[in-house]
């Protein structure tokens, strides 16, 4: 009689353990819980995103980078080998065209030039004397022709010797300002050695490149404005030359413009320039710069389709301070992620949180509600755990 209660208690314990195990297995295999990122299912990231719609540019016109150039600029180089015997300028001073900048040791070449001049004089004298004899029929035609040829050969040799000697005198080809000298007195230079620089600063030029689709708008006579790095001065320039072809590698067209007035002394050739092109643009698809990922394939963004993230390559167009135009590769209505990009992987489950696409309201980093893939979503229990009395 005492064994029956014992068997009944054991049977009740077994039923209790079976109920607990069944409940646990059911919770782990719940498809709805897995879809919501619960235990046993893939985690879903809640990230900020925008929906692409055609929008106008943030500011009128287009801004492109460029370089400031002098009206004329060269590197003064040696044409022949020799030793520097004279320097005829002070660094940074203005010189006129023809001014002697450097003179190389010319003793040997000067002697050769004098020797060639003496031979020329002798050949010329013989030609004149024989010409009189030929007119008097005292010599034959062949004898006169030989002397005439010797005279012309001596004339060519003298011109060559003089040209070689003149190369020892390095002169300014145009009015300008010389830069720093790269050699000193007594330095031995070779052909192509850089001696100094010379720049004509009567006006400035700016060189920049525009996208091929803007080539029809930028023509000679087109007005632009630019600001050089290190100064707040804004200069106006007029396009005077456009490259005859588009670069096949970059799809850009080179353009040069010249300042219309006196140059600013604070803007130096070689400076980086920000060129403003007053072009009117139609509404276009624009992506926040923070959403663009640069890779070997080019510019890419994370697009969400069917709750899954995918990397999409697109062709960037006009760039603004905080937005980039999508010239091709994207379509209106595409959902583009703008936060949590570093944690994303292809085919990751994502729940986009749509934000305004304007640069003023687009978040610069994930909001407090954004979660990276693999992180557990916040639940109501976490807040209840901090209630008083818990």
C-alpha positions as CSV (number, residue, x, y, z in Angstrom):
1,X,0.0,0.0,0.0
2,X,2.9,2.4,0.6
3,X,4.4,1.8,-2.9
4,X,1.4,3.2,-4.8
5,X,1.8,6.9,-3.6
6,X,5.6,6.6,-4.5
7,X,4.9,5.5,-8.0
8,X,2.2,8.2,-8.4
9,X,4.7,10.9,-7.4
10,X,7.4,9.7,-9.9
11,X,4.8,9.6,-12.7
12,X,3.8,13.2,-11.9
13,X,7.4,14.4,-12.0
14,X,7.9,12.7,-15.4
15,X,4.9,14.5,-16.8
16,X,6.2,17.9,-15.5
17,X,9.6,17.4,-17.2
18,X,8.0,16.4,-20.5
19,X,5.8,19.5,-20.5
20,X,8.9,21.8,-19.9
21,X,10.9,20.1,-22.7
22,X,8.0,20.4,-25.1
23,X,7.5,24.1,-24.4
24,X,11.2,24.8,-24.9
25,X,11.5,23.0,-28.2
26,X,8.3,24.7,-29.4
27,X,9.7,28.2,-28.6
28,X,13.1,27.5,-30.3
29,X,11.4,26.3,-33.5
30,X,8.8,29.1,-33.7
31,X,9.0,30.5,-37.3
32,X,7.5,33.8,-36.3
33,X,10.1,34.3,-33.6
34,X,12.9,33.4,-36.0
35,X,11.6,36.0,-38.6
36,X,11.7,38.6,-35.9
37,X,15.3,37.9,-35.0
38,X,14.5,35.8,-31.9
39,X,16.5,32.9,-30.6
40,X,17.3,30.4,-33.4
41,X,16.6,32.7,-36.3
42,X,18.7,35.2,-38.4
43,X,19.2,38.7,-36.9
44,X,17.5,41.6,-38.8
45,X,19.3,44.9,-38.9
46,X,17.3,48.1,-38.4
47,X,19.2,50.8,-40.4
48,X,18.5,54.3,-41.6
49,X,17.8,54.5,-45.3
50,X,16.4,56.9,-48.0
51,X,14.2,56.4,-51.0
52,X,15.7,57.9,-54.2
53,X,13.6,60.6,-55.8
54,X,14.6,63.2,-58.5
55,X,15.7,66.4,-56.6
56,X,17.2,69.7,-57.6
57,X,20.9,70.5,-56.8
58,X,21.6,71.9,-53.3
59,X,23.1,75.0,-54.9
60,X,23.0,76.7,-58.3
61,X,25.8,75.7,-60.7
62,X,28.5,73.0,-60.5
63,X,31.8,73.0,-58.6
64,X,34.8,71.2,-60.0
65,X,38.5,71.1,-58.9
66,X,41.2,72.8,-61.0
67,X,44.7,74.1,-61.0
68,X,45.9,77.7,-61.3
69,X,48.4,78.4,-64.1
70,X,50.5,81.4,-65.1
71,X,49.9,83.0,-68.5
72,X,53.2,81.5,-69.6
73,X,55.4,79.2,-67.5
74,X,58.5,77.2,-68.3
75,X,61.3,75.3,-66.7
76,X,64.6,76.9,-67.8
77,X,67.0,74.0,-68.8
78,X,70.5,73.7,-70.1
79,X,70.7,72.6,-73.8
80,X,74.4,71.5,-73.7
81,X,76.9,70.3,-71.1
82,X,79.1,72.8,-69.4
83,X,80.2,74.6,-66.3
84,X,78.1,77.6,-65.0
85,X,80.3,80.7,-65.4
86,X,77.8,83.5,-64.8
87,X,74.3,83.9,-63.2
88,X,72.7,87.1,-64.4
89,X,69.6,87.5,-62.2
90,X,68.4,87.7,-58.6
91,X,65.9,85.1,-57.5
92,X,62.3,86.3,-57.7
93,X,63.0,89.4,-59.8
94,X,61.2,90.4,-63.0
95,X,63.2,90.1,-66.2
96,X,62.6,91.1,-69.9
97,X,62.7,88.8,-72.9
98,X,66.3,88.3,-74.0
99,X,67.8,88.9,-70.6
100,X,70.9,86.7,-69.9
101,X,70.0,84.3,-67.1
102,X,73.0,81.9,-67.2
103,X,76.2,81.7,-69.2
104,X,78.2,78.4,-69.4
105,X,81.9,78.3,-69.9
106,X,82.2,79.0,-73.7
107,X,85.9,79.2,-74.3
108,X,86.1,76.0,-76.4
109,X,82.9,76.6,-78.4
110,X,83.9,80.3,-79.0
111,X,87.2,79.2,-80.4
112,X,85.5,76.7,-82.7
113,X,83.1,79.4,-83.9
114,X,86.0,81.8,-84.6
115,X,87.8,79.1,-86.5
116,X,84.7,78.4,-88.6
117,X,84.3,82.1,-89.3
118,X,87.9,82.3,-90.5
119,X,87.3,79.4,-92.9
120,X,84.2,81.0,-94.2
121,X,86.0,84.3,-94.9
122,X,88.7,82.4,-96.8
123,X,86.2,80.4,-98.8
124,X,84.2,83.6,-99.6
125,X,87.4,85.4,-100.8
126,X,88.3,82.5,-103.1
127,X,84.8,82.3,-104.5
128,X,84.8,86.0,-105.4
129,X,88.3,85.8,-107.0
130,X,87.4,82.7,-109.0
131,X,84.1,84.2,-110.1
132,X,86.0,87.0,-111.8
133,X,88.2,84.5,-113.5
134,X,85.2,82.5,-114.6
135,X,83.6,85.6,-116.2
136,X,86.9,86.2,-118.0
137,X,86.9,82.5,-119.1
138,X,90.2,81.9,-117.3
139,X,88.8,78.9,-115.4
140,X,86.3,76.2,-116.2
141,X,82.8,75.8,-115.0
142,X,83.7,72.8,-112.8
143,X,86.5,74.6,-111.1
144,X,84.2,77.5,-110.1
145,X,81.5,75.1,-109.0
146,X,83.9,73.3,-106.6
147,X,85.0,76.6,-105.0
148,X,81.4,77.7,-104.8
149,X,80.5,74.5,-103.0
150,X,83.4,74.9,-100.6
151,X,82.2,78.4,-99.7
152,X,78.6,77.2,-99.0
153,X,80.0,74.3,-96.9
154,X,82.1,76.7,-94.8
155,X,79.1,78.9,-94.4
156,X,77.1,76.1,-92.9
157,X,79.9,75.0,-90.6
158,X,80.2,78.6,-89.3
159,X,76.5,78.7,-88.6
160,X,76.6,75.4,-86.8
161,X,79.6,76.5,-84.6
162,X,77.8,79.8,-83.8
163,X,74.6,78.0,-82.8
164,X,76.5,75.7,-80.5
165,X,78.3,78.7,-78.9
166,X,75.0,80.6,-78.4
167,X,73.6,77.6,-76.4
168,X,76.0,78.5,-73.7
169,X,74.0,81.7,-73.2
170,X,70.7,80.9,-71.5
171,X,68.2,83.8,-72.1
172,X,64.7,84.6,-71.0
173,X,62.3,83.8,-73.9
174,X,59.6,86.2,-72.6
175,X,58.9,88.8,-70.0
176,X,58.3,87.2,-66.6
177,X,59.5,86.5,-63.0
178,X,62.3,84.1,-62.4
179,X,62.0,81.6,-59.6
180,X,64.7,80.0,-57.4
181,X,67.9,79.0,-59.1
182,X,68.7,75.3,-58.9
183,X,72.5,75.5,-59.7
184,X,75.4,77.7,-58.4
185,X,78.5,79.2,-60.0
186,X,80.8,76.4,-60.9
187,X,78.2,73.7,-61.2
188,X,78.6,71.3,-64.1
189,X,75.3,70.8,-65.9
190,X,74.1,68.3,-68.5
191,X,71.5,68.7,-71.3
192,X,68.1,68.9,-69.6
193,X,69.4,70.1,-66.2
194,X,66.8,72.3,-64.6
195,X,68.3,75.8,-63.9
196,X,65.3,77.8,-62.7
197,X,61.7,78.6,-63.6
198,X,60.2,81.6,-65.5
199,X,56.6,82.6,-65.3
200,X,54.6,85.4,-67.0
201,X,52.2,86.7,-64.3
202,X,50.5,89.4,-66.3
203,X,47.4,87.3,-66.0
204,X,46.3,83.9,-64.6
205,X,44.7,80.9,-66.1
206,X,42.8,78.0,-64.5
207,X,42.6,74.5,-65.9
208,X,39.8,72.1,-64.9
209,X,37.8,69.2,-66.3
210,X,34.1,68.7,-66.7
211,X,32.0,65.5,-67.3
212,X,31.4,64.7,-70.9
213,X,27.7,65.3,-70.6
214,X,28.5,69.0,-69.8
215,X,30.8,69.4,-72.8
216,X,28.0,71.1,-74.8
217,X,27.6,73.8,-72.2
218,X,31.2,74.7,-71.7
219,X,32.5,76.6,-74.8
220,X,34.9,79.4,-75.5
221,X,33.5,82.6,-74.0
222,X,31.8,80.8,-71.1
223,X,32.2,82.7,-67.8
224,X,33.4,80.9,-64.6
225,X,34.5,81.9,-61.1
226,X,37.2,80.3,-59.0
227,X,38.7,80.5,-55.6
228,X,42.3,79.4,-54.9
229,X,43.4,77.5,-51.8
230,X,44.9,79.7,-49.1
231,X,42.9,82.8,-50.0
232,X,39.3,84.0,-50.0
233,X,39.7,86.0,-53.2
234,X,37.2,85.0,-55.9
235,X,38.4,85.6,-59.5
236,X,36.4,85.6,-62.7
237,X,37.7,83.9,-65.8
238,X,36.6,83.3,-69.4
239,X,37.0,80.0,-71.1
240,X,39.3,80.4,-74.1
241,X,40.2,76.8,-75.0
242,X,38.5,73.4,-74.8
243,X,40.3,70.1,-75.5
244,X,39.3,68.6,-78.8
245,X,38.4,65.2,-77.4
246,X,37.0,63.6,-74.2
247,X,39.5,61.4,-72.2
248,X,38.4,57.8,-72.9
249,X,39.7,56.7,-69.5
250,X,38.2,59.4,-67.2
251,X,35.3,60.6,-69.5
252,X,36.3,64.1,-68.7
253,X,36.9,67.1,-70.9
254,X,39.8,69.5,-70.2
255,X,39.1,73.2,-70.2
256,X,41.2,76.3,-69.7
257,X,40.0,79.8,-68.8
258,X,41.8,83.1,-68.4
259,X,41.3,85.8,-65.9
260,X,39.7,88.9,-67.3
261,X,41.3,91.5,-65.0
262,X,44.5,92.1,-63.0
263,X,45.5,89.1,-61.0
264,X,45.5,89.0,-57.2
265,X,48.9,88.9,-55.7
266,X,47.8,86.3,-53.2
267,X,46.8,83.7,-55.9
268,X,49.9,81.9,-57.0
269,X,50.3,79.6,-60.0
270,X,50.1,75.9,-59.1
271,X,47.5,76.5,-56.4
272,X,44.5,74.2,-56.1
273,X,41.3,76.0,-57.3
274,X,37.6,75.4,-56.8
275,X,35.9,76.4,-60.0
276,X,32.2,77.3,-60.0
277,X,30.3,76.7,-63.3
278,X,27.0,78.6,-63.5
279,X,25.1,75.7,-65.1
280,X,21.4,74.9,-64.6
281,X,20.6,71.3,-63.9
282,X,17.4,69.4,-64.1
283,X,16.2,67.3,-61.2
284,X,18.3,64.2,-60.9
285,X,18.8,61.3,-58.5
286,X,21.3,62.3,-55.7
287,X,22.8,60.1,-53.1
288,X,24.3,61.3,-49.8
289,X,28.1,61.1,-49.9
290,X,28.1,59.1,-46.6
291,X,26.2,56.3,-48.4
292,X,28.8,55.9,-51.2
293,X,31.3,53.0,-50.8
294,X,34.5,53.2,-53.0
295,X,35.9,49.9,-54.2
296,X,37.8,48.5,-57.1
297,X,34.5,48.3,-59.0
298,X,33.9,52.0,-58.6
299,X,31.3,53.9,-56.6
300,X,28.8,51.6,-54.9
301,X,25.8,51.8,-52.5
302,X,23.9,49.4,-50.4
303,X,20.4,48.9,-51.8
304,X,17.6,47.1,-50.1
305,X,15.2,44.8,-52.1
306,X,12.8,42.4,-50.5
307,X,14.4,43.0,-47.0
308,X,17.8,42.0,-48.3
309,X,20.9,44.2,-48.7
310,X,22.9,44.2,-52.0
311,X,25.9,46.2,-53.3
312,X,25.1,48.1,-56.5
313,X,27.6,49.9,-58.6
314,X,26.6,53.3,-60.1
315,X,28.2,56.0,-62.2
316,X,28.6,59.2,-60.2
317,X,27.9,62.5,-61.9
318,X,28.1,66.0,-60.5
319,X,29.5,66.1,-57.0
320,X,28.3,68.6,-54.4
321,X,29.3,69.2,-50.8
322,X,27.1,66.4,-49.3
323,X,25.4,64.8,-52.3
324,X,26.6,62.9,-55.4
325,X,24.5,62.7,-58.5
326,X,23.8,59.1,-59.7
327,X,24.2,59.4,-63.5
328,X,23.3,55.8,-64.1
329,X,23.0,52.5,-62.3
330,X,20.2,53.5,-59.9
331,X,16.5,54.2,-60.4
332,X,13.9,56.3,-58.7
333,X,12.3,54.4,-55.8
334,X,15.4,52.5,-54.8
335,X,15.9,52.2,-51.1
336,X,19.5,53.1,-50.2
337,X,21.1,52.5,-46.8
338,X,22.9,55.5,-45.2
339,X,24.0,54.0,-41.8
340,X,25.7,50.9,-40.5
341,X,27.5,50.2,-43.7
342,X,30.6,48.8,-42.2
343,X,28.8,45.9,-40.6
344,X,26.8,45.0,-43.7
345,X,27.3,41.8,-45.7
346,X,25.7,40.8,-49.0
347,X,22.3,39.2,-48.6
348,X,22.0,40.5,-45.0
349,X,18.5,40.8,-43.7
350,X,17.7,44.5,-43.2
351,X,14.7,46.5,-42.1
352,X,15.1,50.0,-43.6
353,X,14.0,53.0,-41.5
354,X,13.2,55.6,-44.1
355,X,14.6,59.1,-43.6
356,X,14.4,62.3,-45.6
357,X,16.9,62.3,-48.4
358,X,17.9,66.0,-48.0
359,X,21.4,66.6,-46.8
360,X,20.2,68.6,-43.8
361,X,18.2,65.7,-42.4
362,X,20.1,62.6,-43.6
363,X,21.8,61.1,-40.5
364,X,25.6,61.1,-40.5
365,X,25.7,58.0,-38.4
366,X,23.2,55.3,-37.3
367,X,20.5,56.5,-34.9
368,X,20.1,55.1,-31.5
369,X,17.4,52.7,-32.8
370,X,19.7,51.4,-35.6
371,X,21.2,48.0,-35.0
372,X,24.0,46.2,-36.8
373,X,23.5,42.7,-38.2
374,X,24.0,40.1,-35.5
375,X,22.9,42.2,-32.6
376,X,19.8,41.3,-30.6
377,X,16.9,43.7,-31.0
378,X,15.8,45.6,-28.0
379,X,12.7,44.1,-26.3
380,X,10.1,45.5,-23.9
381,X,11.5,43.3,-21.2
382,X,14.7,45.3,-21.1
383,X,12.8,48.5,-20.1
384,X,10.7,46.6,-17.6
385,X,13.8,45.3,-15.9
386,X,14.7,48.8,-14.9
387,X,11.3,49.6,-13.3
388,X,11.3,50.3,-9.5
389,X,11.0,47.3,-7.4
390,X,12.7,45.0,-9.9
